[in-house]
């Protein structure tokens, strides 16, 4: 069908549905011999708030400065190529959000329990800012801390003040005793509260379960072991069971609140060393989550209690005791159908004291290449400040090479495998020096989902249209059913397709092709 749209000088449009060239958006690349950038890859960064590591830069800033800093951070990470952020909203028995039973964080307002002035809800703001940029927002909560050793204030509302019988004192910290059922219930309530009150994409825990060992110190949980042993006679097994109970309890509670909410954990990189357990990784003498932190991270994957694991593989490819590649291989082999997001030690880049491999500017790029070639679903970088510092220029390599092209977040079919319906009525209008595409929202899919955002693909007339090549994505639209292509040139022909994507990143069939010839283009006016 050929028609002329209002405001177009000379614009030829062909609206056809091509079921042979552009179908099966969820399938594998049919041209396997062509090495393409990944169409789907999780690319994320941790934004730590404890002790003002990443944000806010100081505990004494006015809210408007905090907001500006956070928005600037998101702009930076979006330019690098990220599609998700993990923001620490519970650092140590505190909160960076208004709808909490725990006191405001001192790293936000200067004193624990002091409310922001003028009042605002940081998490609502951060979620909105992330979603406007097409970034998933994962609420990162520290599980075990109630008082951090660097804290200068403790509110009377801190749970360590209200329930001192729940507390373990260790290395200057006040920590939860996970053996007490009321403690596990409280942590679950805190987590569910976030899921109920905020539009987060995921809930995330870090590696702090039982504390990392400090010479000469002992975790004093004998009393709770005697009282709540549940028939378990070995304390190490009992501690692991406490964490298992907590992880499963939180998984079940979140599933009841929102079955599509993602839940994941970033444990210590090594589950067990092969010398300790033949099923462990080819690592030697390394601290292990199972043996040292009482966190059976592999079990959580096997049981389906988490949707992803982000093991902290903060080791170089040249470290003989814990080689990066060995650890990545092990986690991929033990994913049990869940996602593996490799935790990247960006903070170590440029470090020359012990492991000189980190002095190699290609170490992180090579790690990204390896995890990608071996089919991990993506990576998370620790932390935001390290990416901002761009030591040895490794972030430039990400931005201009590995993350040059956009990537959709990988789907989780165990949560949602129903794609949205395709957009409707794709049309175009020629602007002064650009071309505007616009379309209509699709109807609800069979599961009731609507489009959350849209993907715009552009091809030349002699190209075979394909859904597998992210180099042909020219737009990801999060704020409506329109897109302005500012790169069109007079006298050129273009072929457009548009797809709809739902909250869990399932992609629809396309509408298109829309075939366009642009003539007599004028300069754009802004």
N, C-alpha and C positions, 0 to 999 in steps of 0.2 A: 504494500500500500504506500502511495506517495502523496505527501501533503506538505503544505507550507505553513509554518507556525508564525504567528504574529511577531513582529519586530525583527524577523530574520531577513537579511538582505537577499542572499541566495543560499538556501539551506535545503539540501536534499535529504529526506528521512525515509528509512525503510524499517518498518516494525515487523519483525519476523521472529517466530520462536524456532530456534535451531536446537533440536533435541539430540543431534548427533555430535555436535562440537562442544557443547557446554552443558554437560549433565554430570550427575553423580559427584556433587561437590565434596562428599565425605570419602570418596574412594582414594586409592593410592595412585601415584603418578603413573599413567600408562606408558610414558616415554622414559622408562627407568634408566636408559643409557644417557639421558641428558641430566647433568647434575644441576639442579635448581636450588636456590635458597629455600629454606623450609617455609611452607605455607602456614604451618602451625608450629608455634614454639613458645613456651612460657619464658618470659624475660622480665625478671623482677629484681627489686632492690629492697633491702631492709633499711628502714629509717628508725634509728634508735633514739629514744628520748631520755633514757636513764643517764644521769650525770651530764645531760645536754650534749651527748655525743654527736648527734646529727641535727636535731631540731628540738626546741628552738635553740638558737645559738647561745642564749643566755637565759637564766631563770628570772631576769628582772626586766624583760621587755614588755612594752605595751601590746595589747591584743592586736592592734592594727599592724604593728611591725611583725608579730608572730605570723599573722595571716599572709603578709607580703612575703615573708621568708618561705613559708610553706608553698605558696603558689609558684614562687621562683624555682624551688626544688623540683616541683612536678614538671614545670616547663623544661628544666634541664634534663630530667630523666626521660621525658617524652622525646626530646631531640636525640638522645642517645639511642633510642629505639625500644625502651621498656614498654611493657603492656600491663604491668601490675606493680603495686607498692605494698609493702608490709610495714605498717606503722605501729610502733610500740605504744599502746594505749593504757597498759597497766605495767608499770615499771617495778614497783615495790610497795605492795599494799596500798596503792593509790590509783588515781584515775585521771585521764586526759579527756574526760567526757562528763557531761552534766548529769545524765541519768544513771547514777551510780550510788551504791550504798557505801562505797569507800571514799576517803577524803581526796580532795584535789591534790595533784602532785606538786611538790615544791619545785620541780624542774620546769613547771609551767608558770606558777604564780609567785615563787620565791619562798613560800612557807607552806608546808603540807597542811591541807585543810582550808587554806585561804582561797576564796572564790575569785575568779577573774573580775577585774574592774576596768572598763565597763564589762558587764556580764556577756558571755557568749558560750556556745557549745563547740569546742574545737573539733570534735569528731564529726558532727553534722557538717561543718564547714569543709573538713578534709575530704569526706566522702563525696560531697557535691563537686569539689574541685577536681578530684580524681576522675569521677564519672564524666565530667564535661570534656576531659581530655582522652576519654576512652581507656582509662587505666582501671583495672580491678583494684578494689580496696580490701585488704585483708587486715583485720584487727589482730594485732600481735599482743598476746598477754603473757607476762611472766607468771609461772605457776607457783613458785615456791617462796619468793621473797615477800617479806612484810616490812622489814627495815633494811635498807642498804647500808653498807659500812661507810659510804661517802655522804649519807644523808646528814643534814644539819638541823632537821626538825622532824618531830613525830607528833602527829595530831592525836588528840584524845579519842578521835573516831577511828584511828588505826586499829585493825582487828587484833593486833598484838596487845593493845591496851584493854580491849574488851574481853578477850579470851586468852589470857597468858598461859592457860593450860594446854593450848593448841600449839605452843611454840617450842622450837628447838633453837638454842643459841649455838652458833657455830662460826668461827673465824670473823667475829665482829658483825655478823648478820643475824637477823631474826627470821627463821624459816618455818614453814608449815611442817607439822608432823603428819605425814600422809597415812600413817597407820590408824588415825582416829576417824571414824566414819563421819562425824560432824564436819571435819575439815574437808573431806571429799565432797560432801553435800554443799558446803559453802562455795568451794571453787566452781562446782557445777552451776550453782545459782548465779554467780558472777558472770560466767560464760553465757548462760542462757539469757541473762538480762541484756547483754550486748546484742545477741541475735534477735531478741524481740523488739528492741527499741531503735536499732540502727540498720540502715540499708547496706550492710556490709556484704561483700562477696564471699568472704571466708573468715574462719576463726583459726588462729595460728598460735602454737606454743613453741617455745625455744627448747634448749637442751637442759634446762635446770630442773631436775627432778630431785633426787637425793644429791647432796652437794659434792663437788669435786673435792677429793681428799686433800687435807692439809696436814703435814707432818706434826705429830704430837697432839692432834685433836681427834675427838671421838663424837660421833652422833649419838646423843643420849636419848635413845628411844626404847630402852629396856622396859619401862613401865607400860607403854602402849603395846609392845610386843607381848607382854604377859597378859594384858587385858583383852587384846583383840587378835590373838594368834590364829583363830579360826582353824585350829588343829594343825597348823603348819609349825614344824619343829625347827626348821632352819631359818635363821633370821634373814639371810640373803634372799631366799625364796619368798619369804613373807614380804619383804620390801618390794620385790618385783611384782608380787601379787597385788600389793597396795596400788602400785602404779597402773597395773592392768585394769583393776577395778575402776580406777578413776578415769582412764582413757575410754573404756567401754561405756561408763556411766555418762560421760560427756557426749560421746558419739550418739548414744540412744536419745539423750535429751535434745540435742540439736536436730536430730532427724525428726523428732516429734514437732519441734517448733517450725522447722523449715527443711523439708527433705532435700532441697536443692542447694542448701548452703554447704560450701566446701569446708572441710575440716582437715587440717594437716599439722605435722610436727616436724621440727628441725632438730633431730637428735645429734649427739656426738657421732662423728663420721664412721667410726668402727663399731660394728655390732659385737663381734667377737673375733679374736685373732685365730688363725688356723692352728697355731701351736696349742691353743686351749681347746678348740673345738674344730673337728675336721670339716664342719659345715661353715666355718668362719671364713673371713677374707684372707688373702695372701698378704697379710700384714704381720709385723713382728714386734711384740712387746709394747704395742700402743695401748693407751687408755681406751677401754671398751665400755660402751653404754650398758651392756648386759651385766658385766662383772663389776664395774666400778661405780656406775650411777644407778644401777638396779632398774634399768629401762630396757625392756625386751622389745626394741623397736621393730625387729623383723616380725614378731608375733602380731603387732598391730596391723601390719600389711596383710599378713596371712589371714587374719580373722576379718578383714574388711572394716576395721574400726576407724581407719583414716582413709582419706581420698588420695593423699599424696604423702611422700616422705621427702624432706629436703635435707639429706645428710650433710653435715658440715665437713666437706672434703677440703679442708684448709691445708692441703699438703701439695707440694710441688711434684712434678713428674720425675724429678731427680732425687727425691727423698727415699733412701733405700729401705727404711723401716716401714713406711706407709706410702708406697707409690700411688700417686693420683690415679693412674690408669687401673691399677689393681682394684682400688676401692670402687671406682665407677663401675667396673665390670661386675663386681660382686653385687652391688645394689641393683643393677639392671637385671641380673640373673635371679634376684630375690624380690622382684616387684609385685608378684602375685596379681598382676593385672591392674595394679594401681600406678599412679604417676610417680616418676622419679624426677625431682628438680634438684640438680646438683648445687649444693651450697659452695660458692666460690670465695676463696680467701683474698678478696681484692685488697684488703688492708695490708697484706704481706708483700705486695708488689714493690720492688726496690729495696727490700730488706736483704742485707748482705752479711750479717753477722755470722749466722750458722749455716743456713742453706743458701748457697750462692745461686741456685737456680732461679730464685726470685729476682735476681739482678738482670735476668734476661727479659727484655721488653716483649718478647713473643710468648712468654709463659702462659698468661691468661688467654690470649687468642688461641694458642695451641690447645689449651684445656677446653675451650668452647668448641673447637673443631672436633676434638676427640669425643666429647659427650654427645655431640650432634651426630657424628658418624656411627656411634654405637647406640643410637636411638633412645637416649634419655629424652624426656619430654620438655626439658628446658633447664634453666639455671636461675639461681637467686644470688645476688652479690652482697657481701658484707664489707662495708656498709656505704650509705649514701656519701658520707664525707670522703671515703676513699675514692669513689668515682669522681667526685668534684675535684679532688687533688690531681687526678689523672697522672699518677706517677709513671714515669717512663713512656707516657703517651699511650698507655694501653686502652684508654677509653676512646681515643681517636680511632684506634683500630676497630673497636666495636662499632662506633658510629658510621664509619666510612666503608666498612667491609662486612663484618659478620651480621650486624644489625641494620645494614643499609636499607633493606626493604622491610615493609611492615609484615607482621606475623599475627595471625589470629591465635587466641588462647586455645590450647588443645581441649577437645570435648571430653566429657566424662559420661559415657553412655550408660553407666550404672545409675546415674542420677537423672539424665534426660537424653533420650535418643530420638526425639521427635523434632524434625526441623520445622521452622516456620513456613508459612506459605509465601510465595513470591510476591514482590511488590506489583502494583498494577499501574497501567497507563503511563508508561515512560515517554516523556516528551522532552523537547529541547527548545531553548530560546537563545538567539545570538545577542549578546550584550556588546558593549562598545569594543572591548578587546578581550572578550572571554565568552565562554559558552556555558549557559546554565541548564543543568538537567533537573527535572522535577518529576515526581511520581506520586502515587497514592499508597497509603498504608495497606498492607495485606489484611485480609480477614484473619481472625484467630485460627490457629492450627488446631488439630484434633485434640490436643492436650490443653487448649485454651491460651497458649502463649501467643503474644504479639511480637512484632519486631522490636528489638532493643536498639539496634543500629543497622547501618547499611554499608555494603561494600560496592564501590564503583570500579569496574574494570574498563580499560581502554586498549584497543588493538588497532593495528593498521589493517587495511582491507586485505592484504595478501597474507596475513597471519592466520593460523588456525586458532580459533578462540578456545581457551582452556581455563578451567578453574584451578589449575594446579600451579600456576606461575605467579608468585607474588610480585614479580617485577612489573606486572601489568595492572596492579592495584594502584589507582591514582587518588583514591579517596576512601576514607572511612568516616561515615557521617553519623554523629551522635546526637544531633540537635534538630532533626527534622527531615522532611522528605525532599531535600534539594541538595545540589552540589554545583559549585561553580568551578569549571575547568579554566584556569587562567593561562594555560600553556598552549592553547590552540593557536594555529597560524593560518593566515589567509591562504587559500588555495590548497589546503590539505584535507584529506579524508580521514575520518575516524569511525571506529565501531565501538559502541558502548554496551555494556551489560551492567545490571544492578541486581544484587542479591540482598535478602534480608537475613539478619542474624539475631538469635534470641539470647536471653540472659546467660545461658550455658554454652553459647557460642556455636550452636548448631546452625548451619547455613542452608538457606533455601535454594531451590532452583532459581535460575535467573529470569529476569525479564529482559528481552532483547532478542536479537541485536537491533540496536538503533544505529543506522548507518548515516553518517553526516558528512557533507562536503561544505566547507566553510569558504566563503568568498567575500571580498571587499571588507575585510576586518579593519576596524578602526582602533585607535589607542584606547586603553582602558582608563576610566576616570574613577578615582577613589575619594 
